[in-house]
Amino acid sequence: MQPDIIPNKRKSRSSRKDRCQQSPLLSGLPDELAISCLMRIARVEHPNIRLVCKRWNQLLSGNYYYSLRKRSGMAEEWVYIFKRDNDQKLTWHAFDPVNRIWKSLPPVPSEYSVAVGFGCAVLNGCYLYLLGGKDPVRGPMRRVIFYNARINKWLRVPDMLHKRYFFGSCVINNCLFVAGGECEGIHRTLRSAEVYDPNRNRWFCIAEMSAGMVPSTGIVYDGKWFLKGLNSHRQVISEVYLLASKTWSTASDEMVTGLRNPSISFDGQLYSTDCRDGCKIRVYNRETGSWTRFMDTRRHLGSSRALEVAALVSLNGKLCVIRNNMSITLIDITDPTTVIEVDSARMWETFARKWQHRSFMANLWSTVAGCNLKTHIMHCQVLQV
Amino acid sequence: MAAPESGDGNNGAARMVTLISSDNTRFEVEAAAASLSQTLQLTILDGGGGGGDGIPLPNVDSATLSKVLEYCIKHAPAAANGGAPNATAVDRAELERFDNEFVNIDQSVLYSLIMAAHNLEIEGLQSLVAKKVADMIKGKSPMEIRRTLGFPDPTPEEQAEMNAHMLEYGWAYE
């Protein structure tokens, strides 16, 4: 699928005519008050209400509706999961935690369907970026695309300055930072780093790291970006980017050495799983400079790949643990004894059977029949609409 | 619910104010209830609305105003408690029951309430009625929504646009 670039198709004459003739959003109410009603409609209903009439579709296609929802605290967060099934194709789905249902999404653009080592990040709360990576045929990529959750479309932005895959990325002050990774050529392991500023819609070089690194873990904490990974001699190294001075320095304290995947910077604190299935969570204590046990559900789920934690994300103010079998656990940080198991894995099995059956019917070349539900999660993000 | 224009002389009782609807009906209510309206609050703080004067509300008719005041009287005690952080669960459940019943009304009345709540700036009522409209849409198909909200039947052109949209975003309707 080609990413759609929406042309700025404003036909001034006809749109002026439209505006004069257009019916109100709700007959009997001024538009301003109609919008105050419509902005409260749950996100799960949005595809449906777009079909009610042209004006509602226009309303839901513009930013005004969504910024109003955000300002009024009506915006809802959904979890987005990119995963690779046994057929190596990248697919993605969204989970609505309020209604506890999985949702289909527009297909991932083809250049990413078999790519490896690409980055994934969210800007503005509702734009999900895929960047870089390596295509098995065409090699490393500079490409950057993003999914706009408000209008449900994939779009393209300027490429990165360097081709890279298996690099580190993070978001600070709504700017997207990338560093290190691999490329082809003599200097395979990259030292270079760059930043994308969405307001200026371009990439800028930032200071290079002191050594090339293929990062395996990264975290933003205290206005610093910590990266840990392997150098070209396969030794573990770590670096920290100081936002204030725009420079890299080495980092080797207990925080970095104890940093493991997956981890999350949540509400100013660092959390990391302490068991493969996420039944135990650690927190970094900045006073003592050490990692300590934060919670233990005392219910070990198992050590299989399916039960392994794929990501920690922040969802509706709760710490959200996502496992490869698509199960989700929500933890209230203020009261870690309150652990909510979301029935997402069972919902997923039902959803996936239906979905795989459909895609099997649509693609008779596919050799995977609709029974194989084994997945490997690549990226998890939360988008607010 | 206060009857229109009762006599004075409630010495020691709560302060009363008079509101006058667009069709010239007078409503006497406790100042605390009327003060749920941000618009009225300032006038009332300035000492307006007392005695024989009354505050004219040219944008709100008597049927709507009586409904608005029903809401305000019910919600005034909780509002006086600063959003009722110390309200009991029973009190909150009672208010919720009242609210649910309160918005169980015709769409035309609902729309009049939306306008009145907006003009009078009664925050709680604004979100209550707006949410009701959103709830009326919940779980309905586009055609059902159109019927519920009194849209005319779609023109062939609108129908064609709808179909084109379905085709483009088919995955969203699975």
Boltz contact constraints between the chains, C-beta under 6 A:
constraints:
  - contact:
      token1: [A, 27]
      token2: [B, 150]
      max_distance: 6.0
  - contact:
      token1: [A, 28]
      token2: [B, 111]
      max_distance: 6.0
  - contact:
      token1: [A, 29]
      token2: [B, 111]
      max_distance: 6.0
  - contact:
      token1: [A, 33]
      token2: [B, 114]
      max_distance: 6.0
  - contact:
      token1: [A, 33]
      token2: [B, 118]
      max_distance: 6.0
  - contact:
      token1: [A, 36]
      token2: [B, 130]
      max_distance: 6.0
  - contact:
      token1: [A, 37]
      token2: [B, 130]
      max_distance: 6.0
  - contact:
      token1: [A, 37]
      token2: [B, 133]
      max_distance: 6.0
  - contact:
      token1: [A, 37]
      token2: [B, 134]
      max_distance: 6.0
  - contact:
      token1: [A, 40]
      token2: [B, 130]
      max_distance: 6.0
  - contact:
      token1: [A, 40]
      token2: [B, 131]
      max_distance: 6.0
  - contact:
      token1: [A, 40]
      token2: [B, 134]
      max_distance: 6.0
  - contact:
      token1: [A, 41]
      token2: [B, 134]
      max_distance: 6.0
  - contact:
      token1: [A, 41]
      token2: [B, 137]
      max_distance: 6.0
  - contact:
      token1: [A, 47]
      token2: [B, 172]
      max_distance: 6.0
  - contact:
      token1: [A, 47]
      token2: [B, 173]
      max_distance: 6.0
  - contact:
      token1: [A, 48]
      token2: [B, 142]
      max_distance: 6.0
  - contact:
      token1: [A, 51]
      token2: [B, 142]
      max_distance: 6.0
  - contact:
      token1: [A, 51]
      token2: [B, 162]
      max_distance: 6.0
  - contact:
      token1: [A, 52]
      token2: [B, 142]
      max_distance: 6.0
  - contact:
      token1: [A, 52]
      token2: [B, 145]
      max_distance: 6.0
  - contact:
      token1: [A, 52]
      token2: [B, 146]
      max_distance: 6.0
  - contact:
      token1: [A, 104]
      token2: [B, 171]
      max_distance: 6.0
  - contact:
      token1: [A, 104]
      token2: [B, 174]
      max_distance: 6.0
